[in-house]
Amino acid sequence: MISDTAIGHPVQRREDVPLITGSARYVADLPVDGCLSAVFVRSPVAHGRVTGIDTGEARSAPGVVDVCAGGDLGLPPIPETAFPPLSPREQFSWPPLATDTVRFAGEALAVVVAESLPAAVDAAELVVASIDPLDAVVDPVDAMADGAPLLFPAHGSNLVIDVPADGQDALEGAEVVVRGRFRNQRVAPVPLETNAILARPAGEGLEVFASTQVPFRLREGLCTALGMDPSTVRVVAPAVGGGFGAKGGVYPEYLVVAALARRLSRPVRWVQERSENLMAMTHGRGQVQEVELGARRDGTLIGLRARTVSEAGAYPWRAGIPARTTRLMAGGVYRVPRVQVHTQAVVTNTTPVGPYRGAGRPEAAAMMERAMDMLAAELDLDPAELRRRNFIRAGEFPYRTASGAVYDTGNYERALDEALHLAGYEALRREQAERRARRDPMALGIGLSTFVEVSGGGWEHGTVRVNSDGSVTVTTGSSPHGQGHETTFAQVASSALGVPYDAVRVLHSDTAVVARGVGTFGSRSGQLGGSAVLNAAKEVVSRARLLAAHLLEASPQDIGLTDGGLAVRGDPSTRLSWAELCAAAADPARRPPGFPGDLAAEADVTAVDGGTYPFGAHVAVVDVDTETGRVTLRRFVAVDDCGAVINPMIVEGQVHGGLAQGVAQALFEEVRYDADGNPVTANLADYAMPSAADLPSWLLGQTVTPTDRNALGVKGVGESGTVGSAVAVQNAVVDALRPWGVTHLDMPATPQRVWEALRRAAQA
C-alpha cells in the first residue's frame, strides 16, 4: 500500500506550525544577553566626494559603545561577481563603509553601536558627513553617453559588461521584421523580513545568525574578509522571512557587524529598517531591451537580434547573473535559427541590482513574448497560432538553442492547449470582438505567455542516517526560506527507505550541522537537494541490503524493502526493522567484515548540462477602463510543467507566490529616482504593492514532462510563476488597447500610464 505521505502526495507543510503559532524565531527574535545594537549612517546624496565624517558627538552620546567610519575596521571591499568570459575587476568592488566616494543614496558611511537600539538610532543622527556633491546619472542608457558622469573614472566609462553578439546576421532572409524598445523596470524584492544579522564571539571564532539564503557562502565571505579559518565560524540561518534571490550574497553590512563583534568582544545585532531595505537591499530587473524579430510571411521565425542594457546600480557586484541568464534564454520556447544578443551592463548612481525571483528569465520571456505579440499583430495572426507554428516540437528534445542552452524535455504545445482550454479562449475572443464592435469603453484584453526557464544549476549536498531507534536524520546543504524543504525532503527519504514520514527529521541551514552546501536560489532545491537526499537514501538501502543478506543468510539480490525495514522477498517473516539493522551494524560480531558501524551515507549531486528547463503557458484576462486607465485583472490561468512532482500542495503554493510577484511587476511595482539620484519610492507609502484584494483567484493547470537529468525527474518551480506571468498581463493590457492605437506599453500598467498612452495615441 502506498503511503499518503510518499512522493507525489500533497502533504501539509510541517514548517507551517511554528510560523503560524509564532514560535519560529527570526534574527530579531533571538534572545542574547548583552547584545549591542548597530545602526548605519547612510549617504543622503547619490554621488559625491567624502571629505570628512565627524563622529565626535555621536561617540559621547549616552549608551554608545563604538562608532566606525571609512576604513576604521580594516575590511576589504566586496569584489564584483564575474561575468564570463570577463574576470572580477577590483576597481568595481563595493566598500563595506564608503571611504572616498559615495555612489548611491543610502550607501553606508558609518556605523554606530550602542547598548540599545534607541540609543544607537539617536546617536546615528549626530554623525555629520561632509560630502562634496558630484553630478549623478540614473538612467543606464544616459550613463553610456559621451560626457556622462563617471562612477569609476579609472575605468574610463560606466559600461562594465559588454559581450557582443556573434554569428551571422540574425535577420538575413526575413520577409517581415518587427522592432521594439522595451523597458523591464527596476523593482524592489521587499521580503517580509529585511536583511538582519547577529554576530557573537565564540572562543576564538564567531557564531553568526543571519537572514540569508546561502549560509556557506556567507561563511566563506566572512572568513575571507576577517581572515578567519572556516572551522572557527558557524553560520546559522534561523527562520528566514523571504529572500527572492536578494539574500543570496554577502552584504557589506554583514561584514561590518561581524567585524564589530570581534572588535568589541560582544554580540552585535543589526536589523534593517524598511526604508533602509528599499534603498540598500539589491533591486531586481532593470533592463532596457532593443529587439528585432524577423520571420517569413507565414509566421516562421527567422531570427532574433537584440541588445540588452542591464542596470547594475552603483556597484556591479551580482548584476552579471541576470544579464547572463537573459542572454542564454533569449529564444524562449521557439525554433529560432539565429539568435544574436549584445549584452551590456552599466553602473549608475542607484542601488546595486542583483538576482530577483527569476534573475534574467522573466526579462528574457518579456522580451520574446512581447515581440511575438507584435509579430502576430503585424501578420494578422492569432497570437496562439503564431506560437504554435514556432514551438520546438516534443520529439526534438534534447534541443540545443542558438544561444547555447540545451533544453532537456518539453511539450510546449500541450501546455498552451491546456491553458487555452482552462481560460475559455475562444469564448473570450468572441466577447472581445463583441465589445470592440460596439466600441465599449471597458476594453477586454487577452494576453498569452509561453515560456521556458532554466533551473537547478551547480551542485548540492545531502546525507541520510538511520538512528538506533529506527528514525532517520536527513541533512541538506540547501537552506530554505519558505520552500518547504523539511516536508519534501522527508517525503523523499520516507519513500526511499520505507519508513513513516513522521520518523524523518530534516536538518539544514547550520554550517555546524551540515558538512557543506550551496543554498537555495535558482529553483534548485528539489532537483539537486532532493536528489542528493534520494541518492544518499538509496546508498543506505544498498548497504542495509548487504547487512540483511549477511544476517538472513540470503543473497543481497533477494533482499527488498518492506514496511519499516528489509526482508527476503516473498517472506515477510524474515523482516528486519531499521532499528534492528542499525543495532546489527553497530555490533562488530554481527556485521560483515569491513562493514561500517552505522547505516549512513552522503551524496553530492551536480547539475547536468547546466540544469533543467521548466516551462509553461499563462493566459491573463484584463478589463481596461479607457476613460480612467484603470486595469482590472479579471482572470489568470497558469499551466506550469516542473517535471515530476514531489508535493503538489507545495508546488501550487510556489506557483501562487510567483504569480503574485509577476502580476505586481506588471501592474504596480516600480523603483523610481529623480534626476539627482534621490529615491522617490523609499517607503511602502510610495512603493506600490498589491494586496490580496487586488489579485484574482488563480486557475492552475499542470502538465508533467519528467526530466532525465536527476534521479527524481523533477524540475524547478519556485520562479516559473514569475517568469511567465508579468508579460502575460502586459500583453493583455496592450491587446485591450490596440483598437485605440496603442501598440506597446512598458510595465507597470498603472492607471496614469495607461491613460497617458491612450491620450498620446489619440493625438497621433
Secondary structure, DSSP 8 states (H G I E B T S, - for coil): ---TTSTTS----TTHHHHHHT----GGG---TT-EEEEEEE-SSSSEEEEEEE-HHHHTSTTEEEEEETTTT----B-----TTS---GGG-B-SS--SEE-STT-EEEEEEESSHHHHHHHHTT-EEEEEE------HHHHTSTT---SSGGGSSSEEEEE---SS-TTTT-SEEEEEEEEEEEE----SS--EEEEEEETTEEEEEE--S-HHHHHHHHHHHHT--GGGEEEE--S----TTTTSS--HHHHHHHHHHHHHTS-EEEE--HHHHHHHS-BEEEEEEEEEEEE-TTS-EEEEEEEEEEEEESS-TTTHHHHHHHHHTTTTTB--SEEEEEEEEEE-SS--B---TTTTHHHHHHHHHHHHHHHHHHHT--HHHHHHHHB--GGG-SEE-TTS-EE----HHHHHHHHHHHHTHHHHHHHHHHHHHTT-SEEEEEEEEEEE--B--SEEEEEEEE-TTS-EEEEES---SSS-HHHHHHHHHHHHHT--GGGEEEEESBTTTSS----S-TT-IIIIIIHHHHHHHHHHHHHHHHHHHHHHT--GGGEEEETTEEEETTEEEEEEEHHHHHHHHH-TTTS-TT--SSEEEEEEEE-STT-B--EEEEEEEEEEETTT--EEEEEEEEEEE-BS-S-HHHHHHHHHHHHHHHHHHHHT----B-TTS-BS--STTTS----GGGS---EEEE-----SSSTT-B---TTHHHHHHHHHHHHHHHHHHGGGT-----S---HHHHHHHHHHHHH-
